[in-house]
Amino acid sequence: MSNYNKGEIGSIIRVNAGEDISSAASVVIILQPEAGTVKEFTATVPAVTVTVDNVTYTANEYAEYTTTSKEDLDYVGRWRKKAESTFSSVLVTQTNYVKFRVLP
């Protein structure tokens, strides 16, 4: 479980999909703080494998979003994240939620 800092710009948020999502028409990362409003961000699907904090993210099988505003992570405490991939109007897949913390 990665931790992030409140208001930090440039934090990379990744969510493993466990399957190839590179052909999805759109991919969003959904962030839900323990208190506050759910946030959705357009994500990319990188074509490179990376390992972060002993977790391997396989090329084309994870969504990634880089925070661009202080408001992206504006609540200190527990959050959860998931990815939603839309392939067509009738085929939408999503991952299970993964918990993380935002630190002061």
Disulfide bonds with the S-S distance in Angstrom:
none
